[in-house]
Structures are given as structure tokens and as C-alpha cells.
Amino acid sequence: MRRWFVRGGLALLAALVLLLGYGVLIEPRLVLDEDRYAVELPRLPAESAGLEVALLADMQIGMWWANTGMVERAVERVLEDEPDLVLLGGDFVYHAGPDVEPEVEAAMDLLSPLLDSGIPTYAVLGNHDYASDAVEELTAALEGAGVPVLLNESEPVPGTGDDPLHVVGVGPARPGLVDVDQALSGLPADAPRVVLMHNPTAFPEMPPGSAPLTVAGHTHCGQIALPGLPDRSWLGLTEEEEVVADGWAPVGYGAEGNALFVTCGLGFSVVPMRINAPPQVVFFELAPPD
């Protein structure tokens, strides 16, 4: 009997080592999920049918053993697709030291092929960007490269027609910079729009019909998750707030006429591991309503 216990314990230990090896070396560094969705967008004019939007988030440069190779790969994949618009969902850096410049420079180097492409690109910042005191440096670097960094404001996307698509950028819930009224204040009421935020917990604050397509990051889809049980992910077990961690929010979450998609992002938080939550790049093809 003791022999069986020993064998069982060794088998369990071997399985755990294999799982950890997969979570550190395979899924986060070799597996890139590519997801595509067709989205009917209210008020989108017929001539803008087929506009494609790409979403990247959570590079987390500065995290130990950062996932820079996957960021490179995701940027290359976006460029191969040649979308009409790219949205960057924040957390460019993770935990900068006394000097934030190396992390900011590394993030900008990874993004440089995209920034040089001329594809209209918009960004919001995330909680780690603020916690790392990198806001000024990141904003200056991104806007210097032609990427507006939106903090509770909106901008029309050039090249999207006479009734242009607008990007609405909502501030991060941490450190308490969400201001939905301000974000919508300069937006024409009849403008087609995509809402970009870092933390999805800001989504329920959007008024009815104001956010027909909202995209967010922050969650890493739990980063370590049990299949089919998002509430049993690392995120679900450690968050005190209600969180939509992965993909489309369920019907009834948020106000009527609004929809939320949460990407798994690219990088790490706390530990350099992903299990059942691979890095992700997402494409949305927009269409006017029938």
C-alpha cells in the first residue's frame, strides 16, 4: 500500500512539474490565440461596412521574464492583417524601477513596426502604467509617435468617411480615473463609436446605448484558469469586485444596448505563467445594423 502511495505521489509531482512547465514555457510563449468577430454597430454608415478593428493589450514590459517575444509576434500578426484601426488597451509597462525610461523605450521599440505603418492607432493607459509612474513618459512617447492617449475623451478616426467612427477612451478604474460623463461629453450623439477602456469594471457605468462595442483588457483572462470555470481562475478567486474576465460579457451585464469584450492580452502579472488563458489578438469587423 505504501508503495502505491509513493508512486501516486511521484506521478502527481511529475504531472505538476509538466503543468508548470507548460504554463511557463509553452502557452504564454508559443500559443497566440487569434479571434475574429463580426459586430453590428449602431449608426455606422453603409459606406463604412467592413471596417476592421484590431485590439492588443497588457504588454506588461518590466515584469520579470516579460513576454516580449509574444508582443513582437502579436504586432506582426496585426500588421499582416492590415486593419483600419488598432486599439491599445493599456498596461504597457509593469513595475518600472527608479528610471521608467528603459521600460517605456522597450515598449515603444516593440510597437515601432505598428507605429511606422500609418494605421490609425489609439491608446488608453492602465493601472500598472500609473503605478509605475510612467504616465508622462508613455503619453509623450505614444503621442509623439502619432498615437492619441485618450483619458475620458473621444476622437474621430481619420479615413472613416463623412460620419466618422469615433474612439472613446475611458480612464482606468485604478487609480480611480473613470469619468464616463466627460468621456462622452465631446461625442456627437449620433456618432458611431467604439469604447476603449483598460479595466472592464468601468463598463457598467456606461449609459444605455452609449457603448455598443466596448473593449477592455486588464484581466489576462484569469491568467491561470480552470477550463469552463472563469470564477475559479486566479483572478476570480482574488478579486473583490465583479469581473468579466474573458471574452464577451453575458447578456444583461451593463446597460441596455451596450456590449463588452475583454481580451486575454499578452503579458503577465505577479508570475510569468499562463494556463488556459493564452495570449490573444482580436479583430472586429464592423457592419451597419440591418
LUMVEXZA-406735 format. One record per atom (N, C-alpha, C, O): residue in three letters; x, y, z. Coordinates in steps of 0.1 Angstrom, whole numbers, plus 2048, in hexadecimal, padded with zeros to 3 digits. Atoms other than C-alpha are relative to their C-alpha. Layout:
N
ALAXYZ
...
END
This chain:
290
MET8087F4800
MET800800800
MET80980D800
MET8068167F9
ARG7F77F47FF
ARG81C818809
ARG8068037F2
ARG80880E7EE
ARG7FA7FF80D
ARG82C8117E7
ARG7F78077F7
ARG7FB8107EF
TRP80A7F9808
TRP80C81C7D6
TRP7FF80E803
TRP7FD8177FA
PHE8007F27FC
PHE80B83C7EA
PHE80C8077FA
PHE80B8137F5
VAL7F37FA805
VAL82F8437E0
VAL7FF8027F1
VAL80280D7EC
ARG8017FF80E
ARG82883C7BC
ARG7F680B7FC
ARG7F88137F2
GLY80A7F6803
GLY8098517BC
GLY80580E802
GLY8028177FA
GLY7FA7F37FD
GLY81B86E7CC
GLY80A8047F6
GLY80A8107F2
LEU7F67FD80A
LEU83786C7B3
LEU7F98047F3
LEU7FD80D7EC
ALA8087FD80D
ALA81E86B796
ALA7FA80E801
ALA7FA8157F7
LEU8067F37FF
LEU80C8897A4
LEU80B80B7FF
LEU8088167F9
LEU7F57F6800
LEU82D89C7A9
LEU8058027F1
LEU80780D7ED
ALA7FC7FF80E
ALA837894785
ALA7F68087F8
ALA7F98107EF
ALA80B7F9807
ALA8158A0778
ALA80180F803
ALA7FF8177FA
LEU7FF7F27FC
LEU8198C078C
LEU80C8077F9
LEU80B8137F4
VAL7F47FA807
VAL83C8C677E
VAL7FD8037F1
VAL80180D7EC
LEU8037FF80E
LEU8308C075B
LEU7F680C7FE
LEU7F78147F4
LEU80A7F5801
LEU8128D8760
LEU80780D802
LEU8048177FA
LEU7F97F37FE
LEU8298F376E
LEU8098037F4
LEU80980F7F0
GLY7F77FD80C
GLY8418EF751
GLY7F88047F5
GLY7FC80D7ED
TYR8097FB80B
TYR8248F2739
TYR7FC80E802
TYR7FC8167F9
GLY8057F27FC
GLY81791174B
GLY80B80B7FF
GLY8078167FC
VAL7F57F6800
VAL83992274B
VAL8068017F2
VAL80980B7ED
LEU7F880180C
LEU84991672A
LEU7F87FF7F3
LEU7FD8037E9
ILE80880380C
ILE82E90C712
ILE7F58097FD
ILE7F68117F3
GLU80C7F8803
GLU80D91D714
GLU80280F7FF
GLU7FE8157F5
PRO7FF7F1801
PRO81894171B
PRO80A8047F5
PRO80980F7F0
ARG7F57FC809
ARG836940702
ARG7FE7FA7F2
ARG8047FF7E9
LEU80280780D
LEU82A9296E6
LEU7F28017FA
LEU7F07FF7EE
VAL80E801804
VAL80492B6E5
VAL7FB80E7FF
VAL7FA815809
LEU8077F3801
LEU7F494A6D7
LEU7F27FE7FA
LEU7F07FA7EF
ASP80E801805
ASP7CE94A6D4
ASP7FD80C7F7
ASP8008177FB
GLU8047F6809
GLU7C095D6B7
GLU7F17FE7FF
GLU7EC7F47FA
ASP80E800800
ASP79B9656BB
ASP7FA80B7F7
ASP7FF8167F7
ARG8067F780A
ARG7849756A1
ARG7F1801803
ARG7EB7F6805
TYR80E7FF7FE
TYR7619836A6
TYR7FA80A7F6
TYR8008147F3
ALA8087F6807
ALA747994690
ALA7F7807809
ALA7F0800811
VAL8087F87F6
VAL7369B06A3
VAL7F880A7F8
VAL7FD8127F0
GLU8097F6805
GLU7189C4698
GLU80180C809
GLU7FF80C815
LEU7FE7F47F8
LEU71F9E86A3
LEU7F580A7FD
LEU7F580F7F2
PRO80A7F6803
PRO702A006A7
PRO80680D7FB
PRO8118117FF
ARG7FD7F3806
ARG704A20693
ARG80C7FF7F6
ARG81080A7F0
LEU7F580280A
LEU721A1267D
LEU7FA8027F2
LEU7F17FA7EF
PRO8057FE80D
PRO71BA1F65A
PRO8037F47F7
PRO80D7ED7F9
ALA7FE80C809
ALA718A0663E
ALA80D8007F9
ALA8137F57F7
GLU7F3800807
GLU738A1262D
GLU80B7FC809
GLU8167FA804
SER7F68057F7
SER74BA0864C
SER7FF7F2803
SER8077ED80C
ALA80180F7FE
ALA7409E464B
ALA80D7F97FD
ALA8147FC7F3
GLY7F4807802
GLY75D9CD64F
GLY80C806807
GLY817800806
LEU7F57FA7F9
LEU7739E4664
LEU8057F680A
LEU7FD7EF812
GLU7FA80A7F7
GLU78B9CE678
GLU80880780B
GLU810810808
VAL7F97FA7F4
VAL7979D669B
VAL8087F5807
VAL8027EA809
ALA7F88097F9
ALA7B49C46AC
ALA80280480E
ALA803810811
LEU7FF7FD7F1
LEU7B89C26D2
LEU80C7F9805
LEU80D7EC804
LEU7F58057F9
LEU7D89BD6E5
LEU80080680E
LEU7FC812810
ALA8007FA7F2
ALA7DD9C270B
ALA80A7F8808
ALA80F7ED805
ASP7F88067F5
ASP7F39BB729
ASP80D7FA7FC
ASP8107EE7FD
MET7F3804804
MET8169BA71C
MET8087FD80D
MET8107F380D
GLN7FA8027F2
GLN8239BD741
GLN80F7FF7FF
GLN8157F6805
ILE7F17FF801
ILE8479C6737
ILE80680480E
ILE80180E813
GLY7FA7FE7F3
GLY85C9C5757
GLY7FD7F580A
GLY8037F4814
MET80280D7F8
MET84C9A6766
MET80C7F77FE
MET8117F67F3
TRP7F5809801
TRP86798D76D
TRP7FC7F57F6
TRP7F27EF7F7
TRP80280980B
TRP86B97674F
TRP7F48047F8
TRP7EC7FC7F4
ALA80B7FB808
ALA85498C73B
ALA7FE7F97F3
ALA8087F37EE
ASN80380780C
ASN84397E71D
ASN8028087F3
ASN7F98097EB
THR7FD7F780C
THR854994703
THR7FF7F97F3
THR7FB7FF7E9
GLY80180780C
GLY8569796E9
GLY7F27FF7FB
GLY7F08007EF
MET80E801804
MET8319756E9
MET7FA80D7FC
MET7F280E7F2
VAL8057F3804
VAL82B99A6E7
VAL8058037F1
VAL7FD8077E9
GLU7FB7FE80D
GLU84199B6C8
GLU7F87F87F6
GLU7F47FD7EB
ARG808809808
ARG82E97E6B9
ARG7F28067FE
ARG7ED8067F2
ALA80E7FB801
ALA80C98E6C0
ALA80080D7F7
ALA7F780E7EF
VAL7FF7F4809
VAL8179AF6B0
VAL8017FC7F2
VAL7FB8027E9
GLU7FE80480E
GLU82399D691
GLU7F27FA7FB
GLU7EF7FD7EF
ARG80D806805
ARG80198A68F
ARG7F680B7FD
ARG7EF80A7F3
VAL8097F5803
VAL7EE9AB691
VAL8048067F3
VAL7FB8097EA
LEU7FC7FA80D
LEU8039BA675
LEU7FD7F77F4
LEU7FA7FD7E9
GLU80380980B
GLU7FE99B65F
GLU7F18027FC
GLU7EE8017F0
ASP80F7FF803
ASP7D89A1662
ASP7FC80E7FA
ASP7F280F7F4
GLU8037F3805
GLU7DA9C6659
GLU7F2806804
GLU7EA8097FC
PRO80D7FA7FB
PRO7BC9D266F
PRO7FF80F7FD
PRO8098157FA
ASP8027F2802
ASP7AD9F466B
ASP80380880D
ASP80581480C
LEU7FE7F97F3
LEU7B29FC690
LEU8067F680A
LEU8027EA80A
VAL7FB8087F5
VAL7C69EF6AD
VAL7FE80780D
VAL80081380F
LEU8037FB7F2
LEU7BD9F36D2
LEU80A7F9809
LEU80C7ED809
LEU7F78057F6
LEU7D79EF6EE
LEU7FA80280E
LEU7F880E812
GLY8087FF7F4
GLY7C79E770F
GLY80780280D
GLY8027FE818
GLY7FA7FC7F4
GLY7E19F2728
GLY8097F6806
GLY80A7EB801
ASP7F68087FA
ASP7FA9E3740
ASP80C7FD7F7
ASP80F7F27F5
PHE7F5801809
PHE8179EA729
PHE80C7FB809
PHE8157F3804
VAL7F58037F7
VAL8309E7747
VAL7FA7FA80C
VAL7EE7FB80F
TYR8058077F4
TYR82E9D3767
TYR80480680D
TYR7FC80B814
HIS7FC7FB7F3
HIS8439DE783
HIS80E8077FE
HIS818801802
ALA7F37F9803
ALA85E9F7779
ALA80880380C
ALA802805817
GLY7F77FD7F5
GLY87C9FD78F
GLY80080F802
GLY7F78177FD
PRO7FF7F17FE
PRO888A20799
PRO8008087F3
PRO7FC8137F3
ASP8007F980D
ASP88CA28774
ASP7F77F87F7
ASP7F97ED7F4
VAL80A807809
VAL86EA2075E
VAL8047FF7F2
VAL7FE7F87EA
GLU7FD7FF80F
GLU87FA2873D
GLU8037F37FA
GLU7FE7F17EF
PRO7FD80D807
PRO88DA05736
PRO7F37F87FD
PRO7F37F37F2
GLU80C808803
GLU86B9F5739
GLU7F78077F5
GLU7F28007EC
VAL8077F880B
VAL85AA11724
VAL8077FE7F3
VAL8007FB7E9
GLU7F980280C
GLU875A0E70A
GLU7FE7F27FA
GLU7FC7F07EE
ALA80280E804
ALA8729E8709
ALA7F27FE7FA
ALA7F07F87F0
ALA80E801806
ALA84C9EB704
ALA7FE8077F3
ALA7F88017EA
MET8017F980C
MET84FA046E9
MET8087F97F5
MET8037F97E9
ASP7F880880A
ASP86A9EF6D7
ASP7F77F57FB
ASP7F77F27EF
LEU80880C804
LEU8529D16D7
LEU7F48057F7
LEU7F07FE7EE
LEU80B7FB808
LEU8369E76C9
LEU8048077F3
LEU7FB80B7EB
SER7FC7F880B
SER84B9F96B0
SER7FC7FC7F2
SER7F88047EA
PRO80580480E
PRO8419E4691
PRO7F28057FE
PRO7EE8097F3
LEU80E7FC801
LEU81D9EC699
LEU7FF8107FE
LEU7F88157F6
LEU8007F1800
LEU824A116A0
LEU8058067F2
LEU8018107EE
ASP7FB7FB80D
ASP837A1467F
ASP7F77FC7F4
ASP7F98017E9
SER80980580B
SER81BA0366B
SER7F780B7FB
SER7F280A7EF
GLY80A7F6804
GLY804A2266A
GLY7F27FC803
GLY7E9803800
ILE80E8047FD
ILE7E6A0E676
ILE7FC80880C
ILE803809816
PRO8057F87F5
PRO7D1A2568D
PRO8007F780D
PRO7FA7EC80D
THR7FE8087F4
THR7D9A196B0
THR7FD80A80C
THR80181580D
TYR8047F87F4
TYR7CAA256D2
TYR8037F780C
TYR8037EB80B
ALA7FC8077F4
ALA7D3A1C6F5
ALA7FA80680D
ALA7F681280D
VAL8037FB7F3
VAL7C8A1E719
VAL80B7FA809
VAL8127F0805
LEU7F68057F7
LEU7DFA19737
LEU7F97F780A
LEU7ED7F880D
GLY8058097F6
GLY7DB9FE752
GLY80580380E
GLY80E80B810
ASN7FD7FE7F2
ASN7DF9FB777
ASN80F7FE802
ASN81580680B
HIS7F28027FE
HIS8039EE774
HIS80880C7FB
HIS813810800
ASP7F97F4806
ASP80DA0C75E
ASP80080B80B
ASP80A81280C
TYR8017F57F5
TYR801A2377B
TYR8087FC80C
TYR810804811
ALA7F88057F4
ALA810A0D797
ALA80F8017FD
ALA817803807
SER7F27FF804
SER831A0E784
SER80580F7FE
SER8118117FB
ASP7FC7F2802
ASP831A34782
ASP8058037F2
ASP80E80B7F0
ALA7FB7FF80D
ALA835A3175D
ALA7F68087F7
ALA7F88087EB
VAL80B7FA808
VAL816A45752
VAL80680B7F7
VAL80380C7EB
GLU7FB7F5809
GLU829A64746
GLU8097FB7F5
GLU8078007EA
GLU7F780580A
GLU844A51734
GLU7F87F87F5
GLU7FB7FA7E9
LEU80880880A
LEU82BA39723
LEU7F88097F8
LEU7F88077EB
THR8097F7808
THR813A55719
THR8098077F6
THR8058097EA
ALA7F77F9809
ALA830A6970A
ALA8057F87F5
ALA8057FC7E9
ALA7FA80880A
ALA83FA4C6F8
ALA7F57FB7F6
ALA7F77FC7EA
LEU80B804809
LEU81DA3F6EA
LEU7FB80B7F7
LEU7FA80A7EB
GLU8057F5807
GLU810A616E0
GLU80A8057F6
GLU80780A7EC
GLY7F57FC809
GLY832A6A6D1
GLY8017F77F4
GLY8057FB7E9
ALA80080980B
ALA82EA4B6BB
ALA7F28007F9
ALA7F07F87F0
GLY80D7FE807
GLY80BA566B1
GLY7F47F8805
GLY7EA7F67FF
VAL80B8087F9
VAL7F6A416C9
VAL7FA80880B
VAL80080A815
PRO8067F97F5
PRO7DDA556DD
PRO7FE7F780C
PRO7F97EC80A
VAL8038077F3
VAL7DBA4A701
VAL7F4806806
VAL7F481280B
LEU80D7FA7FC
LEU7B7A4F70B
LEU7FD7FE80F
LEU7FE7F2814
LEU8038007F1
LEU7AEA5772F
LEU7F2807801
LEU7F1813802
ASN80D7FB7FF
ASN788A5B731
ASN7FD80B7F5
ASN7F98167F8
GLU8027F780C
GLU785A6A70E
GLU7FE7F77F4
GLU8017EB7F4
SER80280880D
SER77DA606EA
SER8078087F5
SER8098147F5
GLU7FA7FA80C
GLU78CA666C8
GLU7FA7F87F4
GLU7F87EC7F4
PRO80480780D
PRO780A5F6A4
PRO80C7F97FA
PRO8177FE7FB
VAL7F5807807
VAL794A46690
VAL8018057F2
VAL7F78047EA
PRO7FE7FB80E
PRO7A2A55670
PRO7FE7F57F6
PRO8017E97F9
GLY80180980B
GLY799A44650
GLY7F47F7802
GLY7F27ED7FA
THR80C8087FE
THR777A3665D
THR7F48077FB
THR7E9804800
GLY80C7FB806
GLY760A4B648
GLY7FB80D806
GLY80181380F
ASP8067F37FC
ASP74AA6A64C
ASP7FA7FF80E
ASP7F9809815
ASP8058027F3
ASP73AA5B66B
ASP80A7F6807
ASP8087EA808
PRO7F58097FC
PRO75AA4E67B
PRO7FE7F880C
PRO7F67FC815
LEU7FF8087F4
LEU75FA33694
LEU80880780A
LEU81280D807
HIS7F97F97F5
HIS769A416B6
HIS8057F5809
HIS7FF7EB80B
VAL7FB8087F5
VAL77FA316D0
VAL7FE80880D
VAL80281380E
VAL8027FA7F3
VAL774A396F4
VAL8097F980A
VAL8087EC80B
GLY7F68067F6
GLY790A3370E
GLY7FC80480E
GLY7FB810811
VAL8047FE7F2
VAL785A2E732
VAL80C7FE809
VAL8147F4807
GLY7F48017F7
GLY79FA3374E
GLY7FF7F3808
GLY7F47ED80A
PRO7FF80C7F9
PRO7AAA16763
PRO7F980080E
PRO7F980B814
ALA8078017F3
ALA795A0B781
ALA80A80180C
ALA807806817
ARG7F57FF7F7
ARG7B6A09794
ARG80A8097F9
ARG8108057EF
PRO8037FA7F3
PRO7C0A2479F
PRO7F4809801
PRO7F5814804
GLY80C7F87FE
GLY79CA3079E
GLY7FE80B7F6
GLY7FA8167F9
LEU8017F680A
LEU79DA4377D
LEU7F57FF7F6
LEU7F58057EC
VAL80B802809
VAL77DA3776D
VAL7F780D801
VAL7F381180C
ASP80A7F5801
ASP767A55762
ASP7F97FF7F3
ASP7FC8047E9
VAL80880380C
VAL74DA4974A
VAL7FA80C7FA
VAL7FA80E7EE
ASP8067F4805
ASP73BA6A747
ASP80A8097F8
ASP80780D7ED
GLN7F67F8807
GLN75BA7C73D
GLN8047F97F3
GLN8067FF7E9
ALA7FC80780C
ALA764A60725
ALA7F68027F4
ALA7FA8027E9
LEU80A7FF80A
LEU743A64713
LEU7FC80E7FC
LEU7F58117F3
SER8057F2801
SER740A8A716
SER8038067F2
SER7FB80E7ED
GLY7FD7FA80D
GLY751A926F5
GLY7FC7F87F4
GLY8007FB7E9
LEU80380980A
LEU742A766E1
LEU7F28037FA
LEU7E8804801
PRO80D7FD806
PRO726A7E6C8
PRO7F77F4803
PRO7FB7E8803
ALA80980A7FC
ALA707A6B6D3
ALA7FE7F57F6
ALA7FB7EA7F9
ASP80280A80A
ASP703A5A6B2
ASP80C7F97FA
ASP80C7F37EF
ALA7F4805805
ALA727A506AD
ALA8027F1802
ALA7FF7ED80E
PRO7FD80E7FD
PRO730A2C6A8
PRO80D800808
PRO816808806
ARG7F57FF7F7
ARG749A236C3
ARG8047F2805
ARG7FC7E9806
VAL7FA80B7F8
VAL760A096D3
VAL80580580C
VAL80C80F80C
VAL7FB7FB7F3
VAL767A0D6F8
VAL80C7F7804
VAL80B7EA804
LEU7F48077FC
LEU78AA04704
LEU80380380E
LEU80380F812
MET7FC7FE7F2
MET7929FF729
MET8097F5804
MET80A7EA7FE
HIS7F780A7FC
HIS7AC9EC73C
HIS7F97F680A
HIS7F97EA807
ASN8078097F6
ASN7989DE75A
ASN7F17FF7FC
ASN7EA8087FC
PRO80E802804
PRO7779CE750
PRO7F680480B
PRO7EA805808
THR80A7FD7F5
THR7679D7772
THR7FA80E7FD
THR7F0812804
ALA8067F3803
ALA7619FA763
ALA7F47FF7F7
ALA7EC8087F5
PHE80A80180A
PHE7499EC749
PHE7F2802805
PHE7EA8097FE
PRO80E7FE7FB
PRO7299EB75F
PRO7FC80E802
PRO7F1812803
GLU8037F17FE
GLU72CA11763
GLU7FC8067F3
GLU7F78127F3
MET8047FA80D
MET726A1773E
MET7F18017FE
MET7EA7F7801
PRO80F7FE802
PRO703A25737
PRO7FB7F77F5
PRO8027F37EC
PRO80680980A
PRO6EBA10722
PRO8038057F2
PRO8018117EF
GLY7FE7FD80E
GLY6F4A0F6FD
GLY80D8087FD
GLY80F80B7F2
SER7F47F8803
SER714A23702
SER80D7F87FD
SER8177FE7F8
ALA7F4808802
ALA72CA066FF
ALA7FD7F37F9
ALA7FE7E87FF
PRO80480D807
PRO7209ED6E5
PRO80B7F67FD
PRO8087EA7FC
LEU7F4809800
LEU7439DF6E2
LEU80A806809
LEU810810806
THR7F57FC7F6
THR75A9E3700
THR80A7F5800
THR8077E9801
VAL7F580A7FF
VAL77C9D2701
VAL80880380C
VAL80B80F80F
ALA7F87FE7F4
ALA7919CD720
ALA80B7F5801
ALA80B7EC7FA
GLY7F680A7FE
GLY7AF9BA72D
GLY8017FE80F
GLY7F67FB816
HIS7FE8017F1
HIS7BE9B8751
HIS8007F3806
HIS8087F080F
THR80380C7F9
THR7B299675A
THR80A7F47FD
THR80C7EB805
HIS7F880C805
HIS7CA97F746
HIS7F87F37FF
HIS7FD7E97FF
CYS80A80C800
CYS7AB968745
CYS8037F780C
CYS8017EB80B
GLY7FE8087F4
GLY7B495D768
GLY80F7FC801
GLY8137FA80C
GLN7F2803801
GLN7D895575D
GLN8027F1803
GLN8097EA7FC
ILE80080E7FD
ILE7D593376E
ILE7F17FC803
ILE7EC80080E
ALA80E8027FF
ALA7B2925769
ALA7FD7F17FD
ALA8037EB7F6
LEU80580E802
LEU79F90476B
LEU7F68017F4
LEU7EF80A7F2
PRO80880080C
PRO78E8FB74A
PRO7F1801803
PRO7EB7F980B
GLY80E7FE7FE
GLY76A908749
GLY7FC80680D
GLY7F0807810
LEU8037FB7F3
LEU76C91776C
LEU80880D802
LEU81180D80A
PRO7F97F47FF
PRO77793B769
PRO80080580F
PRO80980C813
ASP8007FC7F2
ASP76C94178D
ASP80A7F9809
ASP80D7FD814
ARG7F68077F8
ARG786928798
ARG80E8037FA
ARG8187FB7FC
SER7F37FC805
SER7A393A786
SER80780780C
SER80180A816
TRP7F97F87F6
TRP7BE94B79A
TRP7F980E802
TRP7F881280E
LEU8067F37FF
LEU7AD96C792
LEU7F37FF808
LEU7F0807811
GLY80E8017FA
GLY78A96079C
GLY8017FD80F
GLY7F8801817
LEU7FE8037F2
LEU7979537BE
LEU80680B808
LEU80580B814
THR7F97F67F9
THR7AA9727C7
THR7FA80E7FF
THR7FE817806
GLU8067F3802
GLU79598F7BA
GLU7F480280A
GLU7EC7F980C
GLU80C7FD7F7
GLU77C9A07D2
GLU7F58067F8
GLU7E98067FD
GLU80B7FA808
GLU7699B17B6
GLU7FB7F67F5
GLU8027EC7F2
GLU80680980A
GLU7529A179C
GLU8088037F3
GLU80A80E7EF
VAL7F87FF80C
VAL76799A77D
VAL7FB7F77F5
VAL7F87EB7F7
VAL80180980C
VAL76198E75A
VAL80E7FE7FB
VAL8158087F7
ALA7F2803802
ALA78297D754
ALA8047FC7F2
ALA80F7FD7EE
ASP7FC80780C
ASP78096D732
ASP7F58017F5
ASP7EA7FD7F7
GLY80980080B
GLY76F975711
GLY7F4809802
GLY7F5813808
TRP80C7F7800
TRP74C98370D
TRP7F97FF80E
TRP7F87F4813
ALA8077FF7F4
ALA73A98E72C
ALA7F27F97FE
ALA7ED7FA7F3
PRO80E807801
PRO71997A733
PRO7F680B7FD
PRO7F7816801
VAL80B7F7803
VAL6F9989727
VAL7FA80580D
VAL7F87FD817
GLY8057FA7F4
GLY6EB9A1741
GLY80B806809
GLY80880D813
TYR7F67F97F8
TYR70D9AC74E
TYR80280E7F9
TYR80680E7ED
GLY8007F3806
GLY70E9D1749
GLY7F38057FC
GLY7E97FD7FC
ALA80D7FA804
ALA6F39E973C
ALA7FC7FA7F3
ALA8037F57EB
GLU80680580C
GLU6DC9E0720
GLU8078077F4
GLU8098137F4
GLY7FA7FB80D
GLY6EB9E46FD
GLY80F801801
GLY8158067F7
ASN7F18007FE
ASN70F9E170A
ASN8067F27FF
ASN7FF7E8804
ALA7FA80D800
ALA7279C4704
ALA80F802803
ALA81580C800
LEU7F27FF7FB
LEU7499BC713
LEU8077F37FC
LEU8027E87FD
PHE7F780B803
PHE7669A6707
PHE80D803808
PHE81280D807
VAL7F37FF7F8
VAL78499F71E
VAL80A7F77FA
VAL8087EB7F9
THR7F5808806
THR7A499370E
THR8097FA80A
THR80A800815
CYS7F68067F7
CYS7BD97C71E
CYS80D808801
CYS815805809
GLY7F37F8800
GLY7D9994715
GLY80C7F87FD
GLY80B7EC7F7
LEU7F4807805
LEU7FD98A710
LEU80A7FD80C
LEU8117F380B
GLY7F58027F6
GLY81298D730
GLY7FB7F980D
GLY7F17F280D
PHE8028067F4
PHE813983754
PHE7FE80A80C
PHE80281580A
SER8007F97F4
SER80B98F777
SER8047F680B
SER7FF7EB80B
VAL7FC8087F4
VAL81B981797
VAL80A7F57FC
VAL8157F4801
VAL7F780B804
VAL829961787
VAL8007FF7F1
VAL7F68027EA
PRO7FF80180F
PRO83595B763
PRO7FA7F27FB
PRO8017EA7F6
MET80780D803
MET81B93F75D
MET7F28037FA
MET7EB80C7FF
ARG80E801805
ARG7FB939749
ARG7FC7F27FE
ARG8037EA7F8
ILE80680D802
ILE7E691A74B
ILE7F18027FD
ILE7EA807805
ASN80D7FF805
ASN7C6918737
ASN7FC80F7FE
ASN7F0812800
ALA8027F1803
ALA7C993E730
ALA80B8057F7
ALA81280E7FB
PRO7F57FD809
PRO7E0941712
PRO7FF80F7FC
PRO7F58157FC
PRO8007F2806
PRO7EB963704
PRO7F68017F4
PRO7F37F77EE
GLN80B7FF809
GLN7D29716EC
GLN80180D7F8
GLN8048187FD
VAL8027F4808
VAL7CE9896CF
VAL7F27FE7FA
VAL7EE7F37F6
VAL80E800804
VAL7AA9926C5
VAL7FD8097F4
VAL8028147F4
PHE8047F880B
PHE79B99F6A5
PHE7F08017FF
PHE7E97F7801
PHE80E7FE802
PHE7789AE6A1
PHE7FD8067F3
PHE8038107EF
GLU8057FB80D
GLU7679B367F
GLU7F3807803
GLU7E9800807
LEU80B7F87FD
LEU74E9CF682
LEU7F68007F4
LEU7FA8007E9
ALA80A7FF80A
ALA72D9D066F
ALA7F4808805
ALA7F2808811
PRO80C7F97FB
PRO70F9E7670
PRO7F57F7803
PRO7F47EB7FE
PRO80B8097FD
PRO6EF9D967F
PRO7F77FD7F4
PRO7F68067EB
ASP80980480B
ASP6D79C7668
ASP7F480A800
ASP7EB8087F8
END
